[in-house]
Amino acid sequence: MTAQPRIWDIPGGIHPPQNKHQSTARGLEQMPLPARLVLPLLQHIGNRAVPVVQIGERVLKGQLIAEANGPLSCPVHAPTSGIVRAIEPAPYPHASGLAELAIILESDGQDEWTELRPLLDYRDEQPLNLLDRIRAAGISGLGGAGFPTAVKLASRPDHHIDTLIINGTECEPYITADDMTMRHRAPQIVAGIEVLMHILKPDQVLIGIEDNKPEAIAAMREAVGERPMQVVVIPTKYPSGGEKQLIQILTGKEVPSGGLPADIGILCQNVGTALAVHDAVLLGRPLISRITTLTGAALERPTNVEALIGTPIADLLAFAGLRQNRLYRLVMGGPMMGFTLLDSSAPIIKTSNCLLAGTIEELPPPPPALPCIRCGLCAEACPAELLPQQLHWFAIGKDYEQLQRQNLFDCIECGACAYVCPSSIPLVQYFRAGKAEIRGIELQQSRAEHSRQRFEQRQERLEREAEQRELERQARAEKAARAKAAREAQAAQQQTEQSEQATEPKPAEPDLARIQSRKVTTLSAEQKQLKIAAATARMALQRAQKQLAANPDNADLQAQIPTLEQAFTQAQQAFDAQMSDQEKQ
């Protein structure tokens, strides 16, 4: 057996009660086929998928029902066979409680599969072909983040991935979905890791598991066997399952602030994601189900189930024996980073790893927040080595520049600071609000900059068009002048001939006025350019004056008017001076 590699510690961290044994006693159970599935089109980070089915259409299990909308998006597939009854807003598992556009699928009970195309000889395939298969299977990170897996695997050419980390830590209290996945699906997980190795070709593969999961550790070690990957047992500590924290524990490397693991040659994937990759490549199955923990004191039989994506949460709670009279708070996820669900008719989605049905004794309401006593416990507990106390004050004061200077976006919102706070200050809520405000400001600035660029491009286009029109007008004027001169010359010739016939010829006196007029009409190249410049400056001034008349409070236009007037005056004076010099000559 390969020796245990060195592990490092992370700063901060806490040890909350684990409460994991409640949901591991019954193994991994299979959920009955639900009568109705709700399939939101947004189950991942990025753009929502676009439906490709019609209401009333019958679909088969595994059939594509919504295609990806852009690179940062994931398709959605039918978890069972049935009839599409609606495409409409439906309850959605999110802290906001807002509805989300979803496909409502009524099961026909037959669970009939569409044609599958497994790829057993994937080692003969190019990595890009495997990425396309993973993308088409609709796989996004099953650890909770929901980032499209194919996008994460397709690192930039300058990013060589030398270390692949498989995250099996599952540090959040109560959640045991990954634990049961490793206990019951270890060979499939390892096969999925081998697919990832074929795509990335890393130098080493590390599977990190906390030491409170002995059964999962044994199952994974047996499945790994002599393969070139290591199962690394790490001490139980929250939040060791954070991506940056796990990287530091297993490699001693730190991801730069604002950077990505790929910047230091590392890529992380969850054990559930590796299982989904196995199903997509070796079985040809899209992501239509996941293993979810059902736990909490309000349930008679806490357990882990493999459930179809889109199964209503109420069906899952009923399967686990919900005691409604004891339910105080229903949480999606764990007690540290989860959020309260407002509607049990919402479905589970690809990122739903746990449903916590807590009693009031188990999840009591937080006490009223008290003033900060500057004890420093929050800073000691922060795994990102931030200063939560300072971030709290800047968030209250809406000092967004200072929040960014204090690296607010390095906060992983693990809740360790709020857990140890003796004043019960909801620090994470302040940090989330601050992040949302900063993102909103950046979005507004981006839109304003985009509008400014569009306005400037339009102005440049209008000036080019005006200049072109002026050039064309000058060309027409010169052509007309030449034609008029030709006509006058022809008329003068005819008149001369008639005079010669009537009288004796005598020396013709030159028409000095006409010659001088013709000289004035014919402009040199330099005079033409000066005239065009004066006309362009005049049009720019007139256009700005019209815009100012329509928007008298526009300070930018008011500041531009004197500059435009001066430019027009200088251009006109230069042209007049040239014309005056020519007349003197």
C-alpha positions in Angstrom: 0.0 0.0 0.0 1.2 3.5 -0.9 2.3 5.5 2.1 0.0 8.2 3.3 1.3 11.5 1.8 1.9 14.5 3.9 -1.0 16.7 4.8 -1.1 20.3 5.9 -3.4 22.2 8.2 -5.6 25.1 7.3 -6.0 28.3 9.4 -9.1 28.7 11.5 -11.9 26.1 11.2 -14.3 24.8 13.8 -15.7 21.5 15.1 -19.5 21.6 15.2 -21.5 18.5 16.2 -21.4 16.2 13.2 -24.9 14.6 13.5 -24.1 12.2 10.6 -25.0 8.8 12.1 -28.7 9.5 11.9 -28.9 9.1 8.2 -26.3 6.2 7.6 -28.1 3.3 9.3 -30.4 2.4 6.4 -27.8 2.3 3.6 -28.7 3.7 0.2 -32.4 3.5 -0.7 -34.2 3.9 -4.0 -37.0 6.4 -4.2 -40.3 5.3 -5.7 -41.1 6.7 -9.1 -42.9 10.0 -8.5 -46.1 10.8 -10.4 -45.0 14.3 -11.3 -41.6 15.8 -11.9 -40.7 19.5 -11.9 -37.6 20.2 -13.9 -36.3 23.8 -13.6 -34.3 25.1 -16.6 -31.7 26.6 -14.3 -30.0 23.9 -12.2 -26.4 25.2 -12.6 -24.3 28.3 -12.6 -24.8 30.2 -15.9 -27.6 30.6 -18.4 -30.8 28.6 -18.1 -31.4 25.9 -20.6 -33.9 26.3 -23.6 -36.8 23.9 -23.9 -36.8 21.7 -27.1 -40.1 19.9 -26.3 -43.7 20.9 -26.7 -46.6 20.7 -24.2 -48.4 17.4 -24.7 -45.3 15.6 -26.2 -44.3 12.2 -24.8 -40.7 11.9 -23.9 -38.5 8.9 -22.9 -36.2 8.5 -20.0 -32.9 10.2 -20.7 -34.2 12.2 -23.7 -33.0 15.8 -24.1 -35.8 18.2 -23.2 -33.9 21.4 -22.8 -30.6 22.3 -24.6 -27.7 24.3 -23.2 -27.8 28.1 -23.8 -24.2 29.1 -24.4 -20.9 27.8 -23.1 -21.8 28.3 -19.4 -24.9 26.3 -19.4 -26.1 22.7 -19.0 -28.8 20.7 -20.9 -31.7 19.0 -19.0 -32.9 15.5 -19.7 -36.1 13.6 -18.8 -35.7 11.6 -15.6 -38.4 9.2 -16.7 -40.8 8.6 -19.5 -44.0 10.6 -19.6 -46.0 13.5 -21.0 -44.9 17.2 -20.9 -47.8 18.8 -19.2 -46.6 22.4 -18.9 -43.6 24.8 -19.4 -44.2 27.5 -16.8 -42.8 29.1 -13.6 -42.8 26.7 -10.8 -41.5 26.6 -7.1 -37.8 26.5 -7.0 -35.4 25.5 -4.2 -33.7 28.9 -3.6 -33.4 31.2 -0.6 -35.4 33.9 -2.4 -38.4 31.7 -2.7 -39.0 33.0 -6.3 -40.4 30.8 -9.0 -38.3 29.5 -11.9 -39.3 28.5 -15.4 -39.6 24.7 -15.4 -40.8 21.8 -17.5 -43.6 19.8 -15.8 -43.4 16.1 -16.6 -46.2 13.7 -15.8 -44.8 10.1 -15.4 -46.5 7.3 -17.4 -45.1 4.7 -15.0 -43.3 2.8 -17.7 -39.8 4.3 -17.1 -38.9 3.6 -20.7 -35.3 4.6 -21.7 -34.4 6.3 -24.8 -31.6 4.7 -26.9 -28.3 4.9 -25.0 -24.8 4.9 -26.5 -22.2 3.8 -23.9 -18.5 4.2 -24.7 -16.6 1.4 -23.2 -13.4 2.0 -25.2 -13.1 5.6 -24.2 -9.3 5.4 -24.0 -9.3 5.4 -27.8 -11.1 8.7 -27.8 -9.7 12.2 -27.9 -10.2 14.2 -24.7 -12.3 16.8 -26.6 -14.7 14.1 -27.6 -15.1 13.0 -24.0 -15.7 16.6 -22.9 -18.5 16.8 -25.5 -20.1 13.7 -24.1 -19.8 15.1 -20.5 -21.3 18.4 -21.7 -24.1 16.7 -23.5 -24.9 14.6 -20.4 -25.7 17.8 -18.5 -23.3 17.2 -15.7 -22.6 20.1 -13.3 -20.8 20.0 -10.0 -22.7 17.8 -7.6 -20.9 19.1 -4.5 -23.2 22.1 -4.3 -21.6 24.8 -6.6 -23.3 23.6 -9.8 -20.5 24.7 -12.1 -20.7 23.0 -15.5 -18.2 20.1 -15.4 -17.1 20.2 -19.0 -16.2 23.9 -18.7 -14.2 23.3 -15.6 -12.3 20.4 -17.2 -11.6 22.4 -20.4 -8.8 24.5 -18.8 -6.9 27.0 -20.8 -3.9 25.9 -22.8 -1.5 27.6 -20.4 -3.0 25.6 -17.5 -1.3 22.2 -17.2 -3.2 20.2 -14.5 -0.6 18.3 -12.6 -2.8 17.3 -9.7 -6.4 16.1 -9.8 -8.2 16.2 -6.4 -11.3 14.2 -5.8 -13.3 15.8 -2.9 -14.9 13.2 -0.6 -14.5 15.2 2.6 -18.1 16.2 3.1 -17.4 18.3 6.1 -20.8 19.9 6.6 -22.7 18.5 9.6 -25.7 16.2 8.9 -24.8 15.6 5.2 -23.8 12.0 4.3 -24.7 11.8 0.6 -21.0 11.6 -0.5 -20.3 9.1 2.3 -23.0 6.8 1.1 -22.0 7.3 -2.5 -18.5 6.1 -1.7 -19.7 3.2 0.3 -22.1 1.9 -2.4 -20.6 3.2 -5.7 -16.9 3.1 -5.1 -16.0 1.1 -8.2 -18.0 3.4 -10.4 -16.4 6.4 -8.8 -13.0 5.1 -9.5 -14.0 4.3 -13.1 -15.2 7.9 -13.5 -11.9 9.2 -12.0 -10.0 7.2 -14.7 -12.1 9.0 -17.4 -11.1 12.3 -15.8 -7.4 11.1 -15.8 -7.6 10.3 -19.5 -8.9 13.8 -20.2 -6.5 15.8 -18.0 -3.5 13.5 -17.8 -2.5 14.7 -14.3 0.8 13.7 -12.6 -1.1 12.6 -9.5 -4.6 12.0 -8.3 -5.5 12.5 -4.6 -8.8 11.4 -3.1 -9.4 13.4 0.1 -11.7 11.8 2.7 -12.2 12.9 6.4 -11.3 10.4 9.0 -14.9 10.2 10.3 -15.9 8.0 7.3 -14.0 4.7 7.9 -16.5 2.6 5.8 -16.1 5.0 2.8 -12.3 5.0 3.2 -12.2 1.2 3.1 -14.5 1.0 0.1 -12.5 3.5 -1.9 -9.2 2.0 -1.1 -10.4 -1.4 -2.2 -11.8 0.0 -5.4 -8.6 1.9 -6.1 -6.4 -1.1 -5.7 -3.1 -0.7 -7.5 -4.3 2.2 -9.7 -2.2 5.4 -9.8 -4.3 7.3 -7.4 -4.2 7.8 -3.6 -6.8 7.9 -0.9 -5.7 10.5 1.6 -7.3 10.5 5.0 -7.4 14.0 6.6 -8.5 15.1 10.1 -12.2 16.0 10.5 -12.5 19.8 10.6 -15.0 22.3 9.2 -14.7 23.6 6.4 -12.0 21.2 5.1 -14.3 20.4 2.2 -13.9 23.9 0.7 -12.1 23.7 -2.6 -9.3 26.1 -1.6 -9.0 24.6 1.9 -8.8 21.0 0.6 -6.1 22.0 -1.9 -4.1 23.5 0.9 -4.6 20.5 3.1 -3.5 18.0 0.5 -0.7 19.9 -1.3 0.3 22.8 0.9 -0.4 25.2 -2.0 -2.6 28.2 -1.7 -4.8 29.5 -4.5 -4.0 33.2 -5.1 -6.7 35.7 -4.1 -9.1 36.1 -7.0 -7.4 33.2 -8.8 -8.5 29.7 -9.7 -7.0 26.3 -8.7 -6.0 25.8 -12.4 -3.6 28.8 -11.9 -1.4 26.5 -9.7 -2.0 23.4 -11.8 -4.8 21.8 -9.7 -8.3 20.8 -10.4 -11.0 19.6 -8.0 -14.0 17.4 -8.6 -16.6 16.0 -6.2 -17.0 12.2 -5.8 -20.6 12.5 -7.0 -19.4 14.3 -10.2 -17.0 11.5 -10.8 -19.9 9.0 -10.6 -21.9 11.1 -13.0 -18.9 11.1 -15.5 -18.8 7.3 -15.2 -22.5 7.0 -16.0 -22.2 9.5 -18.9 -19.3 7.8 -20.6 -19.4 4.1 -19.8 -23.2 3.8 -19.6 -24.3 6.6 -21.9 -26.7 8.0 -19.3 -27.2 11.7 -18.8 -27.5 13.2 -15.3 -31.1 12.5 -14.3 -30.7 11.4 -10.6 -28.5 12.0 -7.6 -28.0 10.7 -4.1 -29.5 13.0 -1.5 -29.5 12.9 2.3 -32.8 13.1 4.2 -32.2 13.9 7.8 -33.3 15.8 10.8 -35.2 15.1 14.0 -38.6 15.8 12.3 -38.1 12.6 10.2 -39.0 9.2 11.5 -36.5 7.4 9.3 -33.6 9.6 8.2 -31.8 8.0 5.3 -30.0 8.5 2.0 -31.9 8.0 -1.3 -31.1 7.9 -5.0 -33.8 10.2 -6.3 -34.7 11.4 -9.8 -33.9 15.1 -10.5 -37.2 17.0 -10.3 -38.8 14.9 -7.5 -40.9 17.2 -5.3 -39.3 17.7 -1.9 -42.7 16.8 -0.3 -42.4 13.3 -1.8 -38.9 12.8 -0.4 -40.0 14.0 3.1 -43.0 11.7 3.0 -40.8 8.7 2.1 -38.6 9.5 5.1 -41.6 9.8 7.4 -42.0 13.5 8.0 -43.7 14.4 11.3 -45.3 17.6 10.3 -46.2 18.7 13.8 -42.5 18.6 14.8 -41.1 20.4 11.7 -39.8 23.8 12.6 -37.4 24.6 9.8 -36.7 22.9 6.5 -33.2 23.5 5.2 -31.7 22.7 1.8 -28.1 21.7 2.5 -26.5 21.6 5.9 -27.0 23.8 8.9 -23.8 25.8 8.2 -24.2 26.8 4.5 -27.7 25.7 3.7 -30.8 27.9 3.3 -34.4 27.7 4.5 -36.9 26.3 2.0 -40.2 28.1 1.9 -42.1 25.6 -0.2 -41.9 21.9 0.0 -43.5 21.5 -3.5 -40.2 22.7 -5.0 -38.2 19.9 -6.5 -34.7 18.7 -5.9 -32.2 19.7 -8.5 -28.7 18.7 -9.5 -27.1 20.5 -6.6 -29.5 19.2 -3.9 -27.3 17.1 -1.6 -29.3 17.3 1.6 -32.8 18.0 3.0 -32.7 18.8 6.7 -36.0 18.7 8.5 -35.2 20.2 11.9 -37.2 20.6 15.0 -37.1 23.8 17.1 -34.8 22.1 19.6 -32.5 21.1 16.7 -32.5 24.4 14.8 -33.5 27.0 17.3 -34.1 30.6 16.1 -30.9 32.7 16.5 -30.9 35.1 19.5 -31.0 38.8 18.9 -27.7 40.2 17.6 -25.7 42.2 20.1 -23.0 44.8 19.5 -19.6 43.5 18.6 -17.2 43.1 21.6 -14.1 42.9 19.4 -13.1 39.5 20.9 -11.4 38.4 17.6 -12.9 34.9 17.7 -14.3 35.4 14.1 -10.8 36.1 12.8 -9.4 33.0 14.5 -12.1 30.8 13.0 -11.9 32.2 9.4 -10.3 29.6 7.1 -9.6 32.3 4.5 -7.6 34.4 7.0 -9.9 37.4 6.6 -10.9 39.9 9.2 -14.7 39.3 9.6 -15.0 42.1 12.2 -13.6 44.7 9.8 -15.7 43.3 6.9 -18.7 43.6 9.1 -18.1 47.3 9.8 -17.4 48.1 6.2 -20.6 46.2 5.1 -22.7 48.2 7.6 -21.2 51.4 6.3 -21.6 50.3 2.6 -17.9 51.1 2.1 -17.6 48.8 -1.0 -14.1 50.0 -1.9 -12.8 48.9 1.5 -14.7 45.6 1.3 -12.9 44.8 -1.9 -9.6 46.0 -0.5 -10.2 43.6 2.4 -10.7 40.7 -0.1 -14.4 40.2 0.6 -14.8 37.8 -2.4 -12.3 35.4 -0.8 -15.0 34.7 1.8 -16.4 31.2 1.1 -19.5 31.9 3.3 -18.8 28.8 5.4 -20.4 30.4 8.5 -17.5 29.6 10.9 -17.2 33.3 12.0 -20.9 33.5 12.8 -20.8 30.1 14.6 -18.2 31.3 17.1 -19.5 34.9 17.5 -20.6 35.5 21.1 -22.8 38.4 20.0 -24.8 36.3 17.5 -24.1 38.7 14.7 -25.2 37.2 11.3 -21.9 38.0 9.7 -22.4 35.8 6.6 -25.7 37.6 5.8 -23.8 41.0 5.8 -21.1 39.5 3.6 -23.6 38.1 1.1 -25.4 41.4 0.9 -22.1 43.3 0.4 -21.1 40.9 -2.4 -24.5 41.4 -4.1 -24.2 45.2 -3.9 -20.7 45.2 -5.4 -21.8 42.9 -8.2 -24.8 45.2 -8.9 -22.5 48.3 -9.0 -20.0 46.6 -11.3 -22.9 45.6 -13.6 -24.2 49.2 -13.7 -20.7 50.5 -14.4 -20.2 47.9 -17.1 -23.5 48.9 -18.8 -22.6 52.6 -18.5 -19.2 52.0 -20.1 -20.8 49.9 -22.9 -23.3 52.8 -23.5 -20.5 55.3 -23.6 -18.5 53.3 -26.1 -21.6 52.9 -28.3 -22.3 56.7 -28.2 -18.7 57.5 -29.1 -18.7 55.0 -31.9 -22.0 56.5 -33.2 -20.5 60.0 -33.1 -17.5 58.8 -35.0 -19.7 57.1 -37.6 -21.8 60.2 -38.0 -18.7 62.4 -38.4 -17.3 60.1 -41.0 -20.6 60.1 -42.9 -20.8 63.9 -42.7 -17.2 64.2 -44.0 -18.0 61.8 -46.8 -21.2 63.7 -47.7 -19.2 66.9 -47.8 -16.6 65.4 -50.1 -19.3 64.2 -52.4 -20.9 67.6 -52.4 -17.6 69.3 -53.2 -17.1 66.8 -56.1 -20.6 67.5 -57.4 -20.0 71.3 -57.1 -16.7 71.0 -59.0 -18.3 68.9 -61.7 -21.1 71.4 -62.1 -18.6 74.3 -62.2 -16.7 72.5 -65.0 -19.8 71.8 -66.9 -21.0 75.4 -66.6 -17.6 76.7 -67.7 -17.7 74.4 -70.7 -21.2 75.6 -71.6 -20.1 79.3 -71.3 -17.0 78.6 -73.4 -19.1 77.0 -76.1 -21.6 79.9 -76.0 -18.7 82.4 -76.2 -17.2 80.5 -79.1 -20.6 80.6 -80.9 -21.0 84.3 -80.3 -17.5 85.0 -81.5 -18.1 83.1 -84.7 -21.3 85.0 -85.3 -19.5 88.3 -84.7 -16.8 87.4 -87.1 -19.3 86.7 -89.8 -21.1 90.1 -89.2 -18.1 92.4 -89.0 -14.5 92.3 -89.7 -12.5 90.5 -87.1 -10.9 92.6 -84.4 -8.8 91.7 -81.4 -11.0 90.3 -78.7 -10.7 91.8 -75.3 -10.3 89.3 -72.5 -13.2 88.9 -70.0 -11.2 89.7 -66.9 -14.1 89.3 -64.5 -15.0 85.9 -65.8 -11.3 84.7 -65.7 -11.0 86.0 -62.1 -14.3 84.4 -61.1 -13.1 81.1 -62.6 -9.9 81.4 -60.7 -11.8 81.9 -57.5 -14.1 79.0 -58.2 -11.2 76.5 -58.8 -9.9 75.5 -55.4 -6.5 74.0 -54.7 -6.1 70.7 -52.8 -5.2 72.5 -49.6 -8.2 74.8 -49.9 -10.5 71.9 -50.3 -9.2 70.2 -47.2 -9.6 73.5 -45.2 -13.1 73.9 -46.5 -14.0 70.3 -45.5 -12.5 70.8 -42.1 -14.5 74.0 -41.6 -17.7 72.3 -42.7 -17.1 69.3 -40.4 -16.4 71.5 -37.4 -19.6 73.6 -38.1 -21.7 70.4 -38.3 -20.2 69.0 -35.1 -21.0 72.4 -33.3 -24.6 72.5 -34.6 -25.1 68.8 -33.6 -23.8 69.5 -30.1 -26.0 72.6 -29.8 -29.1 70.6 -30.8 -28.3 67.9 -28.2 -27.7 70.5 -25.5 -31.1 72.1 -26.4 -32.7 68.7 -25.9 -30.7 68.0 -22.7 -29.9 71.4 -21.1 -28.7 69.7 -17.8 -26.0 67.6 -19.6 -22.7 68.9 -18.1 -20.6 67.0 -20.6 -22.3 68.7 -23.6 -22.0 72.1 -21.9 -18.3 71.6 -21.5 -17.9 70.5 -25.2 -19.6 73.6 -26.8 -16.8 76.1 -26.2 -14.2 73.7 -27.6 -16.3 73.0 -30.7 -17.0 76.7 -31.3 -13.2 77.4 -31.1 -12.5 74.6 -33.5 -15.0 75.9 -36.0 -13.7 79.5 -35.7 -10.1 78.4 -36.3 -11.0 76.2 -39.3 -13.2 78.9 -40.9 -10.5 81.5 -40.4 -7.8 79.2 -42.0 -10.0 78.7 -45.0 -10.9 82.4 -45.4 -7.2 83.3 -45.1 -6.3 80.9 -48.0 -9.1 82.3 -50.1 -8.0 85.9 -49.4 -4.4 85.1 -50.4 -5.6 83.7 -53.7 -7.7 86.7 -54.5 -4.7 89.0 -53.9 -2.7 86.9 -56.3 
